Amino acid sequence: MKTTLALAALLAAAPAYAQTASTGAAQPQYDQAQAKKCAASRSSGYDEGIAACTALLATKGITPGAVAEVLSYRAGLTYDAAIANPKGSAKRKALMATADADIAAILASAGADKYRRADAYTARAFSRMIDGTGSPDVDLDRALALVPTAYFALSLRAERREAARNYTGAVADLDAALATIDRIDPDKISEDQADSIELKQAELLNSRCWIKAAWQNADLAAARKDCNASLDIDPAANTYDSLGMVGLRTRDWQGAESAYTYAIKAADTYASPYFGRAIARMRLGRSTDANADLARAIQLDPAVATKYAEKGLKP
């Protein structure tokens, strides 16, 4: 399971708390539209977005809530800019430190409510998971202490728990994250937010399918249902790979072979679908095709056989 989402997108997805003061005075005011533009400008370059956010922070009369909002956008953009640089590089480290300073300012701000603070902790944790530095678990626990239903923090903690082989805990976090998404009122969020949340839902459904099939080898009917629901939203290669695993576990060799074939058609540079399809084809008596798949899988990832053996699966 691998969580994916730009940090700027994560922080931009937080509810908007800032209010433009309505004093009636003829002076520059904080502009929500400009704030959203600064948050979304990663598509046209991080520097432009960071500069736009910095300019907004200098707006006369900006409220504490608006400051916290714009700082969160700038932190997300800066983290994304950092991660775009080579790991360990001086520029990456400097940008990470700059983003960390914005997160610290949000956490110290009177204008940041518990939701904004939880998102700040989550963004910092996510940056550490991507960078491979620091202690993301501490920040995830802090985020979830503030907002126990924060679905993105739950999804990250599920990923951490899966990596630690705490599969029961990971599934519990995924259950909670998906329950939160089910309660979101689509009429109260933007179309862009709705699209982002729907893709996150597909990712979480696939993750739950994968853990149940690959690691727990249990509740396989529910796992299949999760995979199919995820595919209805987003026919992604890794979800077909998970569905193939369900097929192997249930000894549905034809179904597994079909799912892995779809995975390969969607993305043919990953070893797992080739290896899984090789197992299915061996069971179907198609040894020539199976051996070709095995050769391709090992070419793509020499450790793929070991990874499947960890799950008790061999050709």
C-alpha positions as protocol buffer text, in pm:
chain_id: "A"
residue {
  index: 1
  type: MET
  ca { x: 0 y: 0 z: 0 }
}
residue {
  index: 2
  type: LYS
  ca { x: 139 y: 337 z: -92 }
}
residue {
  index: 3
  type: THR
  ca { x: -33 y: 666 z: -18 }
}
residue {
  index: 4
  type: THR
  ca { x: 1 y: 930 z: -286 }
}
residue {
  index: 5
  type: LEU
  ca { x: -103 y: 1295 z: -279 }
}
residue {
  index: 6
  type: ALA
  ca { x: 89 y: 1617 z: -326 }
}
residue {
  index: 7
  type: LEU
  ca { x: 139 y: 1798 z: 4 }
}
residue {
  index: 8
  type: ALA
  ca { x: 7 y: 2121 z: -142 }
}
residue {
  index: 9
  type: ALA
  ca { x: -307 y: 1937 z: -244 }
}
residue {
  index: 10
  type: LEU
  ca { x: -343 y: 1791 z: 104 }
}
residue {
  index: 11
  type: LEU
  ca { x: -326 y: 2129 z: 272 }
}
residue {
  index: 12
  type: ALA
  ca { x: -542 y: 2296 z: 8 }
}
residue {
  index: 13
  type: ALA
  ca { x: -810 y: 2035 z: 74 }
}
residue {
  index: 14
  type: ALA
  ca { x: -848 y: 2157 z: 433 }
}
residue {
  index: 15
  type: PRO
  ca { x: -1160 y: 2362 z: 504 }
}
residue {
  index: 16
  type: ALA
  ca { x: -1118 y: 2738 z: 457 }
}
residue {
  index: 17
  type: TYR
  ca { x: -1136 y: 2914 z: 791 }
}
residue {
  index: 18
  type: ALA
  ca { x: -1022 y: 3265 z: 708 }
}
residue {
  index: 19
  type: GLN
  ca { x: -1277 y: 3541 z: 688 }
}
residue {
  index: 20
  type: THR
  ca { x: -1224 y: 3864 z: 498 }
}
residue {
  index: 21
  type: ALA
  ca { x: -1288 y: 4155 z: 730 }
}
residue {
  index: 22
  type: SER
  ca { x: -1579 y: 4370 z: 618 }
}
residue {
  index: 23
  type: THR
  ca { x: -1484 y: 4708 z: 760 }
}
residue {
  index: 24
  type: GLY
  ca { x: -1592 y: 4894 z: 451 }
}
residue {
  index: 25
  type: ALA
  ca { x: -1259 y: 5073 z: 444 }
}
residue {
  index: 26
  type: ALA
  ca { x: -1092 y: 5119 z: 108 }
}
residue {
  index: 27
  type: GLN
  ca { x: -785 y: 4905 z: 177 }
}
residue {
  index: 28
  type: PRO
  ca { x: -642 y: 4580 z: 37 }
}
residue {
  index: 29
  type: GLN
  ca { x: -813 y: 4278 z: 185 }
}
residue {
  index: 30
  type: TYR
  ca { x: -735 y: 3910 z: 204 }
}
residue {
  index: 31
  type: ASP
  ca { x: -868 y: 3745 z: -111 }
}
residue {
  index: 32
  type: GLN
  ca { x: -997 y: 3387 z: -81 }
}
residue {
  index: 33
  type: ALA
  ca { x: -977 y: 3343 z: -460 }
}
residue {
  index: 34
  type: GLN
  ca { x: -613 y: 3447 z: -455 }
}
residue {
  index: 35
  type: ALA
  ca { x: -547 y: 3209 z: -168 }
}
residue {
  index: 36
  type: LYS
  ca { x: -687 y: 2919 z: -368 }
}
residue {
  index: 37
  type: LYS
  ca { x: -479 y: 3032 z: -665 }
}
residue {
  index: 38
  type: CYS
  ca { x: -163 y: 3031 z: -456 }
}
residue {
  index: 39
  type: ALA
  ca { x: -252 y: 2684 z: -330 }
}
residue {
  index: 40
  type: ALA
  ca { x: -316 y: 2544 z: -678 }
}
residue {
  index: 41
  type: SER
  ca { x: -25 y: 2711 z: -855 }
}
residue {
  index: 42
  type: ARG
  ca { x: 208 y: 2413 z: -814 }
}
residue {
  index: 43
  type: SER
  ca { x: 102 y: 2321 z: -1167 }
}
residue {
  index: 44
  type: SER
  ca { x: 270 y: 2636 z: -1298 }
}
residue {
  index: 45
  type: GLY
  ca { x: 576 y: 2619 z: -1078 }
}
residue {
  index: 46
  type: TYR
  ca { x: 649 y: 2604 z: -707 }
}
residue {
  index: 47
  type: ASP
  ca { x: 831 y: 2938 z: -701 }
}
residue {
  index: 48
  type: GLU
  ca { x: 531 y: 3121 z: -843 }
}
residue {
  index: 49
  type: GLY
  ca { x: 296 y: 2965 z: -591 }
}
residue {
  index: 50
  type: ILE
  ca { x: 524 y: 3029 z: -295 }
}
residue {
  index: 51
  type: ALA
  ca { x: 566 y: 3392 z: -406 }
}
residue {
  index: 52
  type: ALA
  ca { x: 189 y: 3433 z: -440 }
}
residue {
  index: 53
  type: CYS
  ca { x: 134 y: 3297 z: -89 }
}
residue {
  index: 54
  type: THR
  ca { x: 409 y: 3520 z: 52 }
}
residue {
  index: 55
  type: ALA
  ca { x: 246 y: 3825 z: -108 }
}
residue {
  index: 56
  type: LEU
  ca { x: -88 y: 3733 z: 46 }
}
residue {
  index: 57
  type: LEU
  ca { x: 70 y: 3712 z: 390 }
}
residue {
  index: 58
  type: ALA
  ca { x: 174 y: 4077 z: 349 }
}
residue {
  index: 59
  type: THR
  ca { x: -185 y: 4184 z: 277 }
}
residue {
  index: 60
  type: LYS
  ca { x: -301 y: 4468 z: 500 }
}
residue {
  index: 61
  type: GLY
  ca { x: -560 y: 4361 z: 754 }
}
residue {
  index: 62
  type: ILE
  ca { x: -515 y: 3987 z: 703 }
}
residue {
  index: 63
  type: THR
  ca { x: -681 y: 3795 z: 987 }
}
residue {
  index: 64
  type: PRO
  ca { x: -510 y: 3528 z: 1202 }
}
residue {
  index: 65
  type: GLY
  ca { x: -729 y: 3261 z: 1041 }
}
residue {
  index: 66
  type: ALA
  ca { x: -625 y: 3377 z: 697 }
}
residue {
  index: 67
  type: VAL
  ca { x: -259 y: 3375 z: 798 }
}
residue {
  index: 68
  type: ALA
  ca { x: -288 y: 3012 z: 913 }
}
residue {
  index: 69
  type: GLU
  ca { x: -462 y: 2916 z: 588 }
}
residue {
  index: 70
  type: VAL
  ca { x: -205 y: 3077 z: 361 }
}
residue {
  index: 71
  type: LEU
  ca { x: 84 y: 2944 z: 567 }
}
residue {
  index: 72
  type: SER
  ca { x: -59 y: 2596 z: 519 }
}
residue {
  index: 73
  type: TYR
  ca { x: -73 y: 2644 z: 142 }
}
residue {
  index: 74
  type: ARG
  ca { x: 284 y: 2778 z: 134 }
}
residue {
  index: 75
  type: ALA
  ca { x: 411 y: 2493 z: 352 }
}
residue {
  index: 76
  type: GLY
  ca { x: 256 y: 2236 z: 118 }
}
residue {
  index: 77
  type: LEU
  ca { x: 407 y: 2399 z: -189 }
}
residue {
  index: 78
  type: THR
  ca { x: 746 y: 2425 z: -20 }
}
residue {
  index: 79
  type: TYR
  ca { x: 742 y: 2059 z: 86 }
}
residue {
  index: 80
  type: ASP
  ca { x: 652 y: 1962 z: -272 }
}
residue {
  index: 81
  type: ALA
  ca { x: 935 y: 2181 z: -404 }
}
residue {
  index: 82
  type: ALA
  ca { x: 1175 y: 2018 z: -158 }
}
residue {
  index: 83
  type: ILE
  ca { x: 1079 y: 1665 z: -260 }
}
residue {
  index: 84
  type: ALA
  ca { x: 1131 y: 1757 z: -627 }
}
residue {
  index: 85
  type: ASN
  ca { x: 1502 y: 1805 z: -550 }
}
residue {
  index: 86
  type: PRO
  ca { x: 1752 y: 1518 z: -512 }
}
residue {
  index: 87
  type: LYS
  ca { x: 1741 y: 1340 z: -177 }
}
residue {
  index: 88
  type: GLY
  ca { x: 2009 y: 1467 z: 60 }
}
residue {
  index: 89
  type: SER
  ca { x: 2079 y: 1778 z: -146 }
}
residue {
  index: 90
  type: ALA
  ca { x: 2139 y: 2111 z: 27 }
}
residue {
  index: 91
  type: LYS
  ca { x: 1843 y: 2270 z: -152 }
}
residue {
  index: 92
  type: ARG
  ca { x: 1609 y: 1992 z: -47 }
}
residue {
  index: 93
  type: LYS
  ca { x: 1717 y: 2024 z: 316 }
}
residue {
  index: 94
  type: ALA
  ca { x: 1680 y: 2402 z: 308 }
}
residue {
  index: 95
  type: LEU
  ca { x: 1330 y: 2387 z: 160 }
}
residue {
  index: 96
  type: MET
  ca { x: 1224 y: 2121 z: 412 }
}
residue {
  index: 97
  type: ALA
  ca { x: 1343 y: 2349 z: 692 }
}
residue {
  index: 98
  type: THR
  ca { x: 1151 y: 2644 z: 544 }
}
residue {
  index: 99
  type: ALA
  ca { x: 833 y: 2438 z: 522 }
}
residue {
  index: 100
  type: ASP
  ca { x: 886 y: 2312 z: 877 }
}
residue {
  index: 101
  type: ALA
  ca { x: 903 y: 2674 z: 993 }
}
residue {
  index: 102
  type: ASP
  ca { x: 565 y: 2746 z: 832 }
}
residue {
  index: 103
  type: ILE
  ca { x: 418 y: 2437 z: 1000 }
}
residue {
  index: 104
  type: ALA
  ca { x: 556 y: 2552 z: 1335 }
}
residue {
  index: 105
  type: ALA
  ca { x: 400 y: 2894 z: 1279 }
}
residue {
  index: 106
  type: ILE
  ca { x: 61 y: 2734 z: 1205 }
}
residue {
  index: 107
  type: LEU
  ca { x: 80 y: 2524 z: 1521 }
}
residue {
  index: 108
  type: ALA
  ca { x: 163 y: 2834 z: 1726 }
}
residue {
  index: 109
  type: SER
  ca { x: -106 y: 3048 z: 1562 }
}
residue {
  index: 110
  type: ALA
  ca { x: -421 y: 3156 z: 1742 }
}
residue {
  index: 111
  type: GLY
  ca { x: -593 y: 3150 z: 1403 }
}
residue {
  index: 112
  type: ALA
  ca { x: -545 y: 2776 z: 1347 }
}
residue {
  index: 113
  type: ASP
  ca { x: -827 y: 2559 z: 1479 }
}
residue {
  index: 114
  type: LYS
  ca { x: -787 y: 2188 z: 1550 }
}
residue {
  index: 115
  type: TYR
  ca { x: -858 y: 2087 z: 1189 }
}
residue {
  index: 116
  type: ARG
  ca { x: -593 y: 2318 z: 1046 }
}
residue {
  index: 117
  type: ARG
  ca { x: -348 y: 2203 z: 1313 }
}
residue {
  index: 118
  type: ALA
  ca { x: -423 y: 1837 z: 1242 }
}
residue {
  index: 119
  type: ASP
  ca { x: -360 y: 1895 z: 871 }
}
residue {
  index: 120
  type: ALA
  ca { x: -30 y: 2066 z: 956 }
}
residue {
  index: 121
  type: TYR
  ca { x: 87 y: 1770 z: 1164 }
}
residue {
  index: 122
  type: THR
  ca { x: -24 y: 1534 z: 885 }
}
residue {
  index: 123
  type: ALA
  ca { x: 161 y: 1727 z: 615 }
}
residue {
  index: 124
  type: ARG
  ca { x: 480 y: 1725 z: 818 }
}
residue {
  index: 125
  type: ALA
  ca { x: 443 y: 1352 z: 882 }
}
residue {
  index: 126
  type: PHE
  ca { x: 383 y: 1282 z: 513 }
}
residue {
  index: 127
  type: SER
  ca { x: 691 y: 1483 z: 416 }
}
residue {
  index: 128
  type: ARG
  ca { x: 898 y: 1275 z: 658 }
}
residue {
  index: 129
  type: MET
  ca { x: 760 y: 951 z: 515 }
}
residue {
  index: 130
  type: ILE
  ca { x: 856 y: 1060 z: 164 }
}
residue {
  index: 131
  type: ASP
  ca { x: 1194 y: 1194 z: 273 }
}
residue {
  index: 132
  type: GLY
  ca { x: 1275 y: 897 z: 497 }
}
residue {
  index: 133
  type: THR
  ca { x: 1377 y: 1124 z: 784 }
}
residue {
  index: 134
  type: GLY
  ca { x: 1239 y: 1219 z: 1124 }
}
residue {
  index: 135
  type: SER
  ca { x: 957 y: 1053 z: 1318 }
}
residue {
  index: 136
  type: PRO
  ca { x: 628 y: 1069 z: 1126 }
}
residue {
  index: 137
  type: ASP
  ca { x: 446 y: 851 z: 1379 }
}
residue {
  index: 138
  type: VAL
  ca { x: 462 y: 1121 z: 1647 }
}
residue {
  index: 139
  type: ASP
  ca { x: 298 y: 1379 z: 1418 }
}
residue {
  index: 140
  type: LEU
  ca { x: 35 y: 1131 z: 1298 }
}
residue {
  index: 141
  type: ASP
  ca { x: -59 y: 1052 z: 1656 }
}
residue {
  index: 142
  type: ARG
  ca { x: -84 y: 1424 z: 1732 }
}
residue {
  index: 143
  type: ALA
  ca { x: -304 y: 1483 z: 1428 }
}
residue {
  index: 144
  type: LEU
  ca { x: -537 y: 1199 z: 1519 }
}
residue {
  index: 145
  type: ALA
  ca { x: -553 y: 1309 z: 1883 }
}
residue {
  index: 146
  type: LEU
  ca { x: -691 y: 1641 z: 1755 }
}
residue {
  index: 147
  type: VAL
  ca { x: -919 y: 1493 z: 1487 }
}
residue {
  index: 148
  type: PRO
  ca { x: -968 y: 1114 z: 1525 }
}
residue {
  index: 149
  type: THR
  ca { x: -1159 y: 1100 z: 1195 }
}
residue {
  index: 150
  type: ALA
  ca { x: -892 y: 1274 z: 983 }
}
residue {
  index: 151
  type: TYR
  ca { x: -897 y: 1032 z: 690 }
}
residue {
  index: 152
  type: PHE
  ca { x: -564 y: 1128 z: 535 }
}
residue {
  index: 153
  type: ALA
  ca { x: -380 y: 1089 z: 867 }
}
residue {
  index: 154
  type: LEU
  ca { x: -556 y: 755 z: 915 }
}
residue {
  index: 155
  type: SER
  ca { x: -446 y: 643 z: 569 }
}
residue {
  index: 156
  type: LEU
  ca { x: -84 y: 732 z: 646 }
}
residue {
  index: 157
  type: ARG
  ca { x: -93 y: 554 z: 980 }
}
residue {
  index: 158
  type: ALA
  ca { x: -241 y: 250 z: 806 }
}
residue {
  index: 159
  type: GLU
  ca { x: 56 y: 254 z: 570 }
}
residue {
  index: 160
  type: ARG
  ca { x: 297 y: 275 z: 861 }
}
residue {
  index: 161
  type: ARG
  ca { x: 118 y: -8 z: 1042 }
}
residue {
  index: 162
  type: GLU
  ca { x: 124 y: -229 z: 734 }
}
residue {
  index: 163
  type: ALA
  ca { x: 499 y: -174 z: 703 }
}
residue {
  index: 164
  type: ALA
  ca { x: 532 y: -278 z: 1069 }
}
residue {
  index: 165
  type: ARG
  ca { x: 321 y: -591 z: 997 }
}
residue {
  index: 166
  type: ASN
  ca { x: 42 y: -467 z: 1223 }
}
residue {
  index: 167
  type: TYR
  ca { x: -223 y: -569 z: 971 }
}
residue {
  index: 168
  type: THR
  ca { x: -514 y: -562 z: 1215 }
}
residue {
  index: 169
  type: GLY
  ca { x: -427 y: -205 z: 1310 }
}
residue {
  index: 170
  type: ALA
  ca { x: -384 y: -106 z: 947 }
}
residue {
  index: 171
  type: VAL
  ca { x: -726 y: -242 z: 852 }
}
residue {
  index: 172
  type: ALA
  ca { x: -883 y: -65 z: 1151 }
}
residue {
  index: 173
  type: ASP
  ca { x: -737 y: 266 z: 1031 }
}
residue {
  index: 174
  type: LEU
  ca { x: -858 y: 202 z: 677 }
}
residue {
  index: 175
  type: ASP
  ca { x: -1206 y: 118 z: 809 }
}
residue {
  index: 176
  type: ALA
  ca { x: -1213 y: 447 z: 1000 }
}
residue {
  index: 177
  type: ALA
  ca { x: -1082 y: 650 z: 704 }
}
residue {
  index: 178
  type: LEU
  ca { x: -1340 y: 503 z: 465 }
}
residue {
  index: 179
  type: ALA
  ca { x: -1619 y: 560 z: 718 }
}
residue {
  index: 180
  type: THR
  ca { x: -1516 y: 926 z: 738 }
}
residue {
  index: 181
  type: ILE
  ca { x: -1524 y: 962 z: 360 }
}
residue {
  index: 182
  type: ASP
  ca { x: -1869 y: 803 z: 348 }
}
residue {
  index: 183
  type: ARG
  ca { x: -1996 y: 1077 z: 583 }
}
residue {
  index: 184
  type: ILE
  ca { x: -1869 y: 1367 z: 370 }
}
residue {
  index: 185
  type: ASP
  ca { x: -2152 y: 1572 z: 220 }
}
residue {
  index: 186
  type: PRO
  ca { x: -2061 y: 1626 z: -149 }
}
residue {
  index: 187
  type: ASP
  ca { x: -2276 y: 1941 z: -156 }
}
residue {
  index: 188
  type: LYS
  ca { x: -2044 y: 2107 z: 96 }
}
residue {
  index: 189
  type: ILE
  ca { x: -1716 y: 2063 z: -91 }
}
residue {
  index: 190
  type: SER
  ca { x: -1584 y: 2181 z: -424 }
}
residue {
  index: 191
  type: GLU
  ca { x: -1577 y: 1965 z: -736 }
}
residue {
  index: 192
  type: ASP
  ca { x: -1198 y: 1946 z: -719 }
}
residue {
  index: 193
  type: GLN
  ca { x: -1212 y: 1834 z: -356 }
}
residue {
  index: 194
  type: ALA
  ca { x: -1477 y: 1575 z: -442 }
}
residue {
  index: 195
  type: ASP
  ca { x: -1259 y: 1434 z: -721 }
}
residue {
  index: 196
  type: SER
  ca { x: -956 y: 1418 z: -491 }
}
residue {
  index: 197
  type: ILE
  ca { x: -1154 y: 1248 z: -215 }
}
residue {
  index: 198
  type: GLU
  ca { x: -1302 y: 994 z: -457 }
}
residue {
  index: 199
  type: LEU
  ca { x: -955 y: 897 z: -577 }
}
residue {
  index: 200
  type: LYS
  ca { x: -842 y: 868 z: -217 }
}
residue {
  index: 201
  type: GLN
  ca { x: -1142 y: 641 z: -150 }
}
residue {
  index: 202
  type: ALA
  ca { x: -1034 y: 416 z: -438 }
}
residue {
  index: 203
  type: GLU
  ca { x: -680 y: 403 z: -299 }
}
residue {
  index: 204
  type: LEU
  ca { x: -802 y: 311 z: 49 }
}
residue {
  index: 205
  type: LEU
  ca { x: -1037 y: 41 z: -80 }
}
residue {
  index: 206
  type: ASN
  ca { x: -750 y: -112 z: -274 }
}
residue {
  index: 207
  type: SER
  ca { x: -524 y: -97 z: 31 }
}
residue {
  index: 208
  type: ARG
  ca { x: -780 y: -280 z: 242 }
}
residue {
  index: 209
  type: CYS
  ca { x: -829 y: -539 z: -34 }
}
residue {
  index: 210
  type: TRP
  ca { x: -453 y: -593 z: -59 }
}
residue {
  index: 211
  type: ILE
  ca { x: -391 y: -635 z: 314 }
}
residue {
  index: 212
  type: LYS
  ca { x: -677 y: -883 z: 355 }
}
residue {
  index: 213
  type: ALA
  ca { x: -572 y: -1088 z: 53 }
}
residue {
  index: 214
  type: ALA
  ca { x: -193 y: -1065 z: 54 }
}
residue {
  index: 215
  type: TRP
  ca { x: -114 y: -1057 z: 424 }
}
residue {
  index: 216
  type: GLN
  ca { x: -413 y: -1180 z: 623 }
}
residue {
  index: 217
  type: ASN
  ca { x: -553 y: -1432 z: 371 }
}
residue {
  index: 218
  type: ALA
  ca { x: -890 y: -1371 z: 536 }
}
residue {
  index: 219
  type: ASP
  ca { x: -1229 y: -1213 z: 465 }
}
residue {
  index: 220
  type: LEU
  ca { x: -1163 y: -1268 z: 96 }
}
residue {
  index: 221
  type: ALA
  ca { x: -1519 y: -1200 z: -20 }
}
residue {
  index: 222
  type: ALA
  ca { x: -1496 y: -857 z: 140 }
}
residue {
  index: 223
  type: ALA
  ca { x: -1152 y: -808 z: -14 }
}
residue {
  index: 224
  type: ARG
  ca { x: -1290 y: -883 z: -360 }
}
residue {
  index: 225
  type: LYS
  ca { x: -1575 y: -640 z: -299 }
}
residue {
  index: 226
  type: ASP
  ca { x: -1326 y: -368 z: -199 }
}
residue {
  index: 227
  type: CYS
  ca { x: -1114 y: -424 z: -508 }
}
residue {
  index: 228
  type: ASN
  ca { x: -1414 y: -414 z: -740 }
}
residue {
  index: 229
  type: ALA
  ca { x: -1545 y: -96 z: -574 }
}
residue {
  index: 230
  type: SER
  ca { x: -1202 y: 63 z: -615 }
}
residue {
  index: 231
  type: LEU
  ca { x: -1188 y: -36 z: -982 }
}
residue {
  index: 232
  type: ASP
  ca { x: -1530 y: 119 z: -1039 }
}
residue {
  index: 233
  type: ILE
  ca { x: -1375 y: 452 z: -938 }
}
residue {
  index: 234
  type: ASP
  ca { x: -1027 y: 414 z: -1085 }
}
residue {
  index: 235
  type: PRO
  ca { x: -916 y: 112 z: -1295 }
}
residue {
  index: 236
  type: ALA
  ca { x: -560 y: 129 z: -1167 }
}
residue {
  index: 237
  type: ALA
  ca { x: -294 y: -133 z: -1232 }
}
residue {
  index: 238
  type: ASN
  ca { x: -215 y: -188 z: -864 }
}
residue {
  index: 239
  type: THR
  ca { x: -582 y: -256 z: -788 }
}
residue {
  index: 240
  type: TYR
  ca { x: -598 y: -521 z: -1061 }
}
residue {
  index: 241
  type: ASP
  ca { x: -283 y: -663 z: -902 }
}
residue {
  index: 242
  type: SER
  ca { x: -467 y: -681 z: -568 }
}
residue {
  index: 243
  type: LEU
  ca { x: -766 y: -845 z: -735 }
}
residue {
  index: 244
  type: GLY
  ca { x: -530 y: -1101 z: -886 }
}
residue {
  index: 245
  type: MET
  ca { x: -406 y: -1179 z: -535 }
}
residue {
  index: 246
  type: VAL
  ca { x: -766 y: -1240 z: -427 }
}
residue {
  index: 247
  type: GLY
  ca { x: -795 y: -1484 z: -718 }
}
residue {
  index: 248
  type: LEU
  ca { x: -484 y: -1672 z: -608 }
}
residue {
  index: 249
  type: ARG
  ca { x: -606 y: -1695 z: -250 }
}
residue {
  index: 250
  type: THR
  ca { x: -947 y: -1828 z: -356 }
}
residue {
  index: 251
  type: ARG
  ca { x: -794 y: -2062 z: -614 }
}
residue {
  index: 252
  type: ASP
  ca { x: -984 y: -1882 z: -889 }
}
residue {
  index: 253
  type: TRP
  ca { x: -699 y: -1932 z: -1134 }
}
residue {
  index: 254
  type: GLN
  ca { x: -885 y: -1799 z: -1436 }
}
residue {
  index: 255
  type: GLY
  ca { x: -1000 y: -1490 z: -1248 }
}
residue {
  index: 256
  type: ALA
  ca { x: -649 y: -1429 z: -1119 }
}
residue {
  index: 257
  type: GLU
  ca { x: -499 y: -1470 z: -1466 }
}
residue {
  index: 258
  type: SER
  ca { x: -752 y: -1220 z: -1606 }
}
residue {
  index: 259
  type: ALA
  ca { x: -694 y: -961 z: -1329 }
}
residue {
  index: 260
  type: TYR
  ca { x: -317 y: -979 z: -1365 }
}
residue {
  index: 261
  type: THR
  ca { x: -347 y: -943 z: -1742 }
}
residue {
  index: 262
  type: TYR
  ca { x: -545 y: -622 z: -1692 }
}
residue {
  index: 263
  type: ALA
  ca { x: -278 y: -500 z: -1451 }
}
residue {
  index: 264
  type: ILE
  ca { x: -6 y: -565 z: -1708 }
}
residue {
  index: 265
  type: LYS
  ca { x: -202 y: -388 z: -1981 }
}
residue {
  index: 266
  type: ALA
  ca { x: -238 y: -85 z: -1754 }
}
residue {
  index: 267
  type: ALA
  ca { x: 130 y: -79 z: -1652 }
}
residue {
  index: 268
  type: ASP
  ca { x: 374 y: -337 z: -1786 }
}
residue {
  index: 269
  type: THR
  ca { x: 684 y: -237 z: -1590 }
}
residue {
  index: 270
  type: TYR
  ca { x: 593 y: -393 z: -1253 }
}
residue {
  index: 271
  type: ALA
  ca { x: 705 y: -742 z: -1155 }
}
residue {
  index: 272
  type: SER
  ca { x: 419 y: -847 z: -928 }
}
residue {
  index: 273
  type: PRO
  ca { x: 147 y: -894 z: -1193 }
}
residue {
  index: 274
  type: TYR
  ca { x: 380 y: -1105 z: -1409 }
}
residue {
  index: 275
  type: PHE
  ca { x: 473 y: -1326 z: -1114 }
}
residue {
  index: 276
  type: GLY
  ca { x: 114 y: -1359 z: -997 }
}
residue {
  index: 277
  type: ARG
  ca { x: -1 y: -1443 z: -1348 }
}
residue {
  index: 278
  type: ALA
  ca { x: 274 y: -1704 z: -1372 }
}
residue {
  index: 279
  type: ILE
  ca { x: 134 y: -1878 z: -1064 }
}
residue {
  index: 280
  type: ALA
  ca { x: -218 y: -1872 z: -1208 }
}
residue {
  index: 281
  type: ARG
  ca { x: -100 y: -1999 z: -1546 }
}
residue {
  index: 282
  type: MET
  ca { x: 96 y: -2283 z: -1386 }
}
residue {
  index: 283
  type: ARG
  ca { x: -222 y: -2394 z: -1210 }
}
residue {
  index: 284
  type: LEU
  ca { x: -408 y: -2372 z: -1540 }
}
residue {
  index: 285
  type: GLY
  ca { x: -152 y: -2601 z: -1706 }
}
residue {
  index: 286
  type: ARG
  ca { x: -3 y: -2327 z: -1925 }
}
residue {
  index: 287
  type: SER
  ca { x: 360 y: -2380 z: -1826 }
}
residue {
  index: 288
  type: THR
  ca { x: 516 y: -2218 z: -2135 }
}
residue {
  index: 289
  type: ASP
  ca { x: 328 y: -1893 z: -2081 }
}
residue {
  index: 290
  type: ALA
  ca { x: 394 y: -1917 z: -1707 }
}
residue {
  index: 291
  type: ASN
  ca { x: 768 y: -1952 z: -1755 }
}
residue {
  index: 292
  type: ALA
  ca { x: 774 y: -1651 z: -1986 }
}
residue {
  index: 293
  type: ASP
  ca { x: 596 y: -1448 z: -1717 }
}
residue {
  index: 294
  type: LEU
  ca { x: 840 y: -1570 z: -1451 }
}
residue {
  index: 295
  type: ALA
  ca { x: 1136 y: -1465 z: -1661 }
}
residue {
  index: 296
  type: ARG
  ca { x: 988 y: -1119 z: -1717 }
}
residue {
  index: 297
  type: ALA
  ca { x: 900 y: -1078 z: -1348 }
}
residue {
  index: 298
  type: ILE
  ca { x: 1251 y: -1166 z: -1232 }
}
residue {
  index: 299
  type: GLN
  ca { x: 1399 y: -935 z: -1495 }
}
residue {
  index: 300
  type: LEU
  ca { x: 1193 y: -648 z: -1355 }
}
residue {
  index: 301
  type: ASP
  ca { x: 1257 y: -735 z: -989 }
}
residue {
  index: 302
  type: PRO
  ca { x: 1505 y: -1009 z: -893 }
}
residue {
  index: 303
  type: ALA
  ca { x: 1351 y: -1020 z: -542 }
}
residue {
  index: 304
  type: VAL
  ca { x: 993 y: -1079 z: -658 }
}
residue {
  index: 305
  type: ALA
  ca { x: 998 y: -1453 z: -582 }
}
residue {
  index: 306
  type: THR
  ca { x: 1105 y: -1383 z: -224 }
}
residue {
  index: 307
  type: LYS
  ca { x: 826 y: -1128 z: -184 }
}
residue {
  index: 308
  type: TYR
  ca { x: 566 y: -1381 z: -296 }
}
residue {
  index: 309
  type: ALA
  ca { x: 722 y: -1655 z: -83 }
}
residue {
  index: 310
  type: GLU
  ca { x: 672 y: -1431 z: 222 }
}
residue {
  index: 311
  type: LYS
  ca { x: 300 y: -1461 z: 147 }
}
residue {
  index: 312
  type: GLY
  ca { x: 323 y: -1838 z: 107 }
}
residue {
  index: 313
  type: LEU
  ca { x: 290 y: -1829 z: -270 }
}
residue {
  index: 314
  type: LYS
  ca { x: 514 y: -2008 z: -520 }
}
residue {
  index: 315
  type: PRO
  ca { x: 472 y: -2100 z: -890 }
}
